[in-house]
Amino acid sequence: MRTGADVWEVFWRATARDGRPPLWDVPADLARLTEVLDGSLPVVDVGCGNGTQAVQLAAHFERVIGADASAAAIDLARRTHPHPNVTYVVLDALDTAAVARLHDRCGDANVHLRGVLHQVAPDLRPAFAAAVRRLLGERGTLHLVELAPTAEAYFAALTAGGPPPALSRVLSAGIRPGVLTAEDVMALLGPRYVAVAGGHDVLPTTHTLPGGGRASIPAFHLTARLARD
Ligand SMILES: C[S@@+](CC[C@H](N)C(=O)[O-])C[C@H]1O[C@@H](n2cnc3c(N)ncnc32)[C@H](O)[C@@H]1O
């Protein structure tokens, strides 16, 4: 994995060992996903982690590819979230040749990207965006949810008295949250792409706040595809 040491491998091995779900292990927003993604195309869930969202997508899409750079994540996904419509593959989205082979195998695809791009080092994001474009081809649609700049203040407040256990596991693996904007993503995709939907969102978590309710990290969603004449 070239995304900043092997922090994700460390994290997913620890998660597989202790069995507790990751901080972001919540249901997919299927109402939105089924509305914006072309149901006739496969979906590649890039950075699928333990497969929670990929397996939910499989209830609506005939072919889902759950792809993650971490072999431990893919092993966990295969064991805990099997589904006849899902194929899990170890794939570093920064591996251009492997991404091209996946596109050759499955053709143009929708890309689901939740909480992944903010984890990619800024200098590697253009290469990551090129991989997304390759998977989309001419016909695919990208749906993405990423942490918004206001997430920084939210994390600061959340960790003020010490991080909640699920966040502690993330931090102790060496993972640090990053932030992005929809404009950043559109700039990475390039001028041939249009945003067809987007807006404020939250990334819900598994952590229950002292006053009740789940911690929900400020985020944004974006749906984009190639401009059509
Ligand atoms: C915060 S987790 C999100 C997991 C999943 N998308 C979800 O929402 O439940 C980020 C995931 O991205 C994966 N990842 C990071 N860099 C990657 C890369 N270059 N290629 C593929 N996966 C990557 C990590 O291994 C991790 O599983």
Ligand as a Chemical Component Dictionary entry (heavy atoms), coordinates in Angstrom:
data_LIG
# 
_chem_comp.id                   LIG 
_chem_comp.type                 NON-POLYMER 
_chem_comp.pdbx_formal_charge   0 
_chem_comp.three_letter_code    LIG 
# 
loop_
_chem_comp_atom.comp_id 
_chem_comp_atom.atom_id 
_chem_comp_atom.alt_atom_id 
_chem_comp_atom.type_symbol 
_chem_comp_atom.charge 
_chem_comp_atom.model_Cartn_x 
_chem_comp_atom.model_Cartn_y 
_chem_comp_atom.model_Cartn_z 
_chem_comp_atom.pdbx_ordinal 
LIG C1  C1  C 0  -12.269 5.396 6.659  1  
LIG S1  S1  S 1  -12.162 3.829 5.868  2  
LIG C2  C2  C 0  -13.740 3.817 5.009  3  
LIG C3  C3  C 0  -14.230 2.423 4.715  4  
LIG C4  C4  C 0  -15.539 2.364 3.915  5  
LIG N1  N1  N 0  -15.471 3.135 2.700  6  
LIG C5  C5  C 0  -16.716 2.810 4.758  7  
LIG O1  O1  O 0  -17.225 3.912 4.538  8  
LIG O2  O2  O -1 -17.129 2.042 5.649  9  
LIG C6  C6  C 0  -11.010 4.155 4.523  10 
LIG C7  C7  C 0  -10.678 2.890 3.727  11 
LIG O3  O3  O 0  -9.924  3.267 2.570  12 
LIG C8  C8  C 0  -8.930  2.279 2.327  13 
LIG N2  N2  N 0  -7.886  2.881 1.485  14 
LIG C9  C9  C 0  -7.046  3.887 1.811  15 
LIG N3  N3  N 0  -6.233  4.166 0.771  16 
LIG C10 C10 C 0  -6.590  3.335 -0.245 17 
LIG C11 C11 C 0  -6.120  3.138 -1.574 18 
LIG N4  N4  N 0  -5.096  3.835 -2.067 19 
LIG N5  N5  N 0  -6.733  2.202 -2.350 20 
LIG C12 C12 C 0  -7.747  1.465 -1.838 21 
LIG N6  N6  N 0  -8.210  1.586 -0.582 22 
LIG C13 C13 C 0  -7.649  2.513 0.208  23 
LIG C14 C14 C 0  -8.483  1.891 3.731  24 
LIG O4  O4  O 0  -7.818  0.643 3.767  25 
LIG C15 C15 C 0  -9.813  1.899 4.492  26 
LIG O5  O5  O 0  -10.420 0.628 4.478  27 
# 
loop_
_chem_comp_bond.comp_id 
_chem_comp_bond.atom_id_1 
_chem_comp_bond.atom_id_2 
_chem_comp_bond.value_order 
_chem_comp_bond.pdbx_ordinal 
LIG C1  S1  SING 1  
LIG S1  C2  SING 2  
LIG S1  C6  SING 3  
LIG C2  C3  SING 4  
LIG C3  C4  SING 5  
LIG C4  N1  SING 6  
LIG C4  C5  SING 7  
LIG C5  O1  DOUB 8  
LIG C5  O2  SING 9  
LIG C6  C7  SING 10 
LIG C7  O3  SING 11 
LIG C7  C15 SING 12 
LIG O3  C8  SING 13 
LIG C8  N2  SING 14 
LIG C8  C14 SING 15 
LIG N2  C9  SING 16 
LIG N2  C13 SING 17 
LIG C9  N3  DOUB 18 
LIG N3  C10 SING 19 
LIG C10 C11 SING 20 
LIG C10 C13 DOUB 21 
LIG C11 N4  SING 22 
LIG C11 N5  DOUB 23 
LIG N5  C12 SING 24 
LIG C12 N6  DOUB 25 
LIG N6  C13 SING 26 
LIG C14 O4  SING 27 
LIG C14 C15 SING 28 
LIG C15 O5  SING 29 
# 
